[in-house]
Amino acid sequence: MAALEASGNVTRKPNFAALGALTGLNPGKLEGIANGWVPSEKDLSRWLELRLITTTNNDMTVNCYLVWDEVSREATLFDTGWNAEPIWR
């Protein structure tokens, strides 16, 4: 782990079982993510008061969700992403 943190590269395959035990995460899912798994896109079109806002930084994408009540105009923002600029548009 120290080599990965220092350089961003690994010389051998991580021990996902040990890593999962240390972090409390599922080893199989950790390995899947390491092998390129990404979540499938979700169809949000049926939700009128929900918007997905995507921000990217250094080849990493973060999704942000804006939910609001049409009557009261109260809103909540989840997972605010890399920067707020796309939210204000």
MDAnalysis code that builds the backbone (N, CA, C; Angstrom):
import MDAnalysis as mda
import numpy as np

u = mda.Universe.empty(267, n_residues=89, atom_resindex=np.repeat(np.arange(89), 3), trajectory=True)
u.add_TopologyAttr("name", ["N", "CA", "C"] * 89)
u.add_TopologyAttr("resid", np.arange(1, 90))
u.add_TopologyAttr("resname", ["MET", "ALA", "ALA", "LEU", "GLU", "ALA", "SER", "GLY", "ASN", "VAL", "THR", "ARG", "LYS", "PRO", "ASN", "PHE", "ALA", "ALA", "LEU", "GLY", "ALA", "LEU", "THR", "GLY", "LEU", "ASN", "PRO", "GLY", "LYS", "LEU", "GLU", "GLY", "ILE", "ALA", "ASN", "GLY", "TRP", "VAL", "PRO", "SER", "GLU", "LYS", "ASP", "LEU", "SER", "ARG", "TRP", "LEU", "GLU", "LEU", "ARG", "LEU", "ILE", "THR", "THR", "THR", "ASN", "ASN", "ASP", "MET", "THR", "VAL", "ASN", "CYS", "TYR", "LEU", "VAL", "TRP", "ASP", "GLU", "VAL", "SER", "ARG", "GLU", "ALA", "THR", "LEU", "PHE", "ASP", "THR", "GLY", "TRP", "ASN", "ALA", "GLU", "PRO", "ILE", "TRP", "ARG"])
u.atoms.positions = np.array([
    [0.812, -1.185, 0.000],
    [0.000, 0.000, 0.000],
    [0.866, 1.263, 0.000],
    [1.995, 1.205, 0.665],
    [2.882, 2.369, 0.706],
    [3.391, 2.706, -0.687],
    [3.756, 1.681, -1.470],
    [4.237, 1.926, -2.837],
    [3.128, 2.519, -3.702],
    [1.912, 2.040, -3.551],
    [0.776, 2.569, -4.304],
    [0.524, 4.027, -3.941],
    [0.543, 4.340, -2.652],
    [0.331, 5.719, -2.223],
    [1.441, 6.639, -2.704],
    [2.674, 6.157, -2.715],
    [3.811, 6.994, -3.103],
    [3.862, 7.253, -4.601],
    [3.566, 6.223, -5.414],
    [3.771, 6.358, -6.855],
    [2.500, 6.277, -7.691],
    [1.437, 5.722, -7.112],
    [0.226, 5.502, -7.897],
    [0.284, 4.221, -8.701],
    [1.357, 3.458, -8.549],
    [1.550, 2.212, -9.286],
    [1.809, 1.063, -8.322],
    [1.446, -0.140, -8.749],
    [1.749, -1.328, -7.951],
    [2.587, -2.283, -8.788],
    [3.447, -3.039, -8.119],
    [4.289, -4.005, -8.821],
    [3.708, -5.408, -8.770],
    [2.763, -5.626, -7.863],
    [2.103, -6.930, -7.788],
    [0.633, -6.728, -7.448],
    [-0.146, -7.743, -7.718],
    [-1.586, -7.682, -7.489],
    [-1.869, -7.574, -5.986],
    [-2.748, -6.639, -5.601],
    [-3.080, -6.507, -4.178],
    [-3.772, -7.758, -3.644],
    [-3.634, -7.997, -2.370],
    [-4.336, -9.069, -1.685],
    [-5.698, -8.504, -1.284],
    [-6.702, -8.714, -2.141],
    [-8.009, -8.111, -1.912],
    [-8.696, -8.654, -0.667],
    [-8.453, -9.914, -0.312],
    [-9.040, -10.481, 0.898],
    [-8.509, -9.746, 2.128],
    [-7.200, -9.509, 2.191],
    [-6.600, -8.802, 3.323],
    [-7.038, -7.341, 3.341],
    [-7.082, -6.717, 2.172],
    [-7.502, -5.323, 2.081],
    [-8.958, -5.170, 2.518],
    [-9.814, -6.104, 2.086],
    [-11.214, -6.076, 2.492],
    [-11.371, -6.242, 3.990],
    [-10.587, -7.133, 4.579],
    [-10.651, -7.348, 6.026],
    [-10.225, -6.092, 6.785],
    [-9.210, -5.403, 6.299],
    [-8.729, -4.190, 6.964],
    [-9.701, -3.022, 6.843],
    [-10.395, -2.945, 5.712],
    [-11.254, -1.789, 5.448],
    [-12.729, -2.053, 5.708],
    [-13.091, -3.321, 5.887],
    [-14.494, -3.661, 6.069],
    [-15.264, -3.669, 4.761],
    [-14.562, -3.770, 3.633],
    [-15.188, -3.783, 2.313],
    [-15.161, -5.182, 1.717],
    [-16.020, -5.419, 0.750],
    [-16.137, -6.721, 0.091],
    [-14.944, -6.947, -0.838],
    [-14.118, -7.979, -0.589],
    [-12.927, -8.219, -1.414],
    [-13.251, -8.440, -2.891],
    [-14.325, -9.170, -3.189],
    [-14.687, -9.415, -4.587],
    [-15.054, -8.137, -5.315],
    [-15.778, -7.264, -4.621],
    [-16.157, -5.992, -5.231],
    [-14.947, -5.082, -5.394],
    [-14.032, -5.091, -4.422],
    [-12.792, -4.317, -4.566],
    [-12.013, -4.756, -5.801],
    [-11.918, -6.070, -5.981],
    [-11.196, -6.594, -7.148],
    [-11.906, -6.215, -8.442],
    [-13.231, -6.259, -8.440],
    [-13.985, -5.855, -9.621],
    [-13.721, -4.411, -10.009],
    [-13.716, -3.517, -9.011],
    [-13.419, -2.106, -9.267],
    [-12.003, -1.953, -9.804],
    [-11.058, -2.671, -9.205],
    [-9.658, -2.613, -9.667],
    [-9.534, -3.107, -11.104],
    [-10.406, -4.017, -11.517],
    [-10.363, -4.551, -12.877],
    [-11.203, -3.752, -13.864],
    [-11.729, -2.595, -13.426],
    [-12.402, -1.705, -14.360],
    [-13.911, -1.641, -14.269],
    [-14.530, -2.320, -13.286],
    [-15.990, -2.244, -13.159],
    [-16.411, -0.824, -12.851],
    [-17.477, -0.371, -13.495],
    [-18.111, 0.912, -13.186],
    [-19.619, 0.682, -13.094],
    [-20.320, 1.460, -12.287],
    [-21.767, 1.264, -12.179],
    [-22.468, 1.604, -13.482],
    [-23.600, 0.958, -13.724],
    [-24.363, 1.240, -14.939],
    [-25.061, 2.590, -14.815],
    [-25.321, 3.210, -15.961],
    [-26.032, 4.483, -15.985],
    [-27.482, 4.254, -15.575],
    [-28.045, 5.189, -14.836],
    [-29.424, 5.099, -14.387],
    [-30.287, 6.088, -15.165],
    [-31.507, 5.681, -15.488],
    [-32.456, 6.556, -16.168],
    [-33.191, 7.378, -15.123],
    [-32.894, 8.665, -15.059],
    [-33.502, 9.547, -14.074],
    [-34.628, 10.385, -14.662],
    [-35.005, 10.124, -15.919],
    [-35.967, 10.977, -16.610],
    [-37.367, 10.957, -15.993],
    [-37.720, 9.906, -15.292],
    [-39.062, 9.862, -14.705],
    [-39.182, 10.723, -13.455],
    [-38.074, 11.167, -12.898],
    [-38.077, 12.017, -11.709],
    [-37.987, 13.470, -12.143],
    [-39.075, 14.207, -12.042],
    [-39.103, 15.590, -12.508],
    [-38.289, 16.530, -11.626],
    [-38.175, 16.231, -10.345],
    [-37.462, 17.100, -9.411],
    [-36.118, 16.510, -8.993],
    [-35.418, 15.924, -9.936],
    [-34.112, 15.335, -9.671],
    [-33.193, 15.600, -10.849],
    [-32.015, 16.116, -10.574],
    [-31.035, 16.359, -11.628],
    [-29.703, 15.745, -11.237],
    [-29.040, 15.179, -12.227],
    [-27.691, 14.653, -12.079],
    [-26.738, 15.693, -12.647],
    [-25.750, 16.075, -11.869],
    [-24.736, 17.035, -12.303],
    [-23.391, 16.329, -12.179],
    [-22.630, 16.276, -13.257],
    [-21.367, 15.545, -13.276],
    [-20.197, 16.516, -13.355],
    [-19.192, 16.305, -12.518],
    [-17.957, 17.084, -12.586],
    [-16.774, 16.125, -12.707],
    [-15.749, 16.575, -13.378],
    [-14.576, 15.748, -13.627],
    [-13.309, 16.506, -13.240],
    [-12.352, 15.771, -12.679],
    [-11.056, 16.343, -12.327],
    [-10.016, 15.234, -12.418],
    [-8.951, 15.461, -13.181],
    [-7.868, 14.480, -13.316],
    [-8.384, 13.082, -13.673],
    [-9.220, 12.996, -14.678],
    [-9.761, 11.720, -15.168],
    [-10.652, 10.998, -14.162],
    [-11.113, 11.670, -13.115],
    [-12.041, 11.060, -12.166],
    [-13.352, 11.844, -12.219],
    [-14.447, 11.126, -12.405],
    [-15.761, 11.742, -12.506],
    [-16.538, 11.531, -11.215],
    [-17.197, 12.590, -10.760],
    [-18.017, 12.533, -9.555],
    [-19.416, 13.020, -9.911],
    [-20.420, 12.252, -9.524],
    [-21.801, 12.643, -9.759],
    [-22.360, 13.347, -8.535],
    [-23.128, 14.389, -8.781],
    [-23.795, 15.170, -7.764],
    [-25.287, 15.125, -8.089],
    [-26.134, 15.079, -7.077],
    [-27.574, 15.002, -7.304],
    [-28.272, 16.172, -6.621],
    [-29.135, 16.860, -7.355],
    [-29.937, 17.948, -6.834],
    [-31.391, 17.488, -6.822],
    [-32.030, 17.549, -5.645],
    [-33.424, 17.143, -5.472],
    [-34.163, 18.332, -4.876],
    [-35.382, 18.608, -5.375],
    [-36.132, 19.735, -4.846],
    [-37.624, 19.467, -4.834],
    [-38.316, 20.276, -4.026],
    [-39.773, 20.239, -3.948],
    [-40.298, 21.371, -4.815],
    [-41.123, 21.039, -5.782],
    [-41.634, 22.014, -6.742],
    [-42.479, 23.099, -6.066],
    [-43.198, 22.753, -5.018],
    [-44.093, 23.713, -4.358],
    [-43.318, 24.636, -3.415],
    [-42.560, 24.071, -2.496],
    [-41.860, 24.887, -1.493],
    [-40.557, 25.485, -2.030],
    [-40.037, 24.887, -3.101],
    [-38.760, 25.303, -3.707],
    [-37.566, 25.007, -2.796],
    [-37.756, 24.161, -1.783],
    [-36.643, 23.716, -0.960],
    [-35.875, 22.658, -1.729],
    [-34.553, 22.664, -1.564],
    [-33.711, 21.739, -2.323],
    [-32.618, 21.159, -1.439],
    [-32.116, 20.008, -1.867],
    [-30.995, 19.359, -1.205],
    [-30.010, 18.893, -2.261],
    [-28.742, 19.021, -1.955],
    [-27.673, 18.630, -2.859],
    [-26.899, 17.484, -2.215],
    [-26.716, 16.386, -2.954],
    [-25.988, 15.217, -2.454],
    [-24.702, 15.030, -3.233],
    [-23.624, 14.652, -2.557],
    [-22.340, 14.369, -3.202],
    [-21.937, 15.537, -4.099],
    [-21.459, 16.588, -3.516],
    [-21.286, 17.865, -4.208],
    [-20.269, 17.899, -5.337],
    [-19.551, 16.840, -5.613],
    [-18.661, 16.811, -6.767],
    [-17.356, 17.556, -6.532],
    [-16.649, 17.821, -7.640],
    [-15.327, 18.463, -7.570],
    [-15.423, 19.959, -7.375],
    [-16.357, 20.600, -8.054],
    [-16.499, 22.038, -7.901],
    [-17.963, 22.420, -8.078],
    [-18.319, 23.591, -7.589],
    [-19.723, 24.001, -7.567],
    [-20.182, 24.712, -8.837],
    [-19.278, 25.098, -9.720],
    [-19.664, 25.893, -10.888],
    [-20.804, 25.271, -11.692],
    [-20.788, 23.980, -12.036],
    [-21.911, 23.428, -12.815],
    [-23.237, 23.450, -12.055],
    [-23.195, 23.503, -10.742],
    [-24.412, 23.513, -9.947],
    [-25.128, 24.850, -10.102],
    [-24.375, 25.927, -10.226],
    [-24.981, 27.272, -10.301],
    [-25.567, 27.583, -11.661],
    [-25.302, 26.762, -12.655],
    [-25.823, 27.031, -13.999],
    [-27.283, 26.750, -14.092],
])
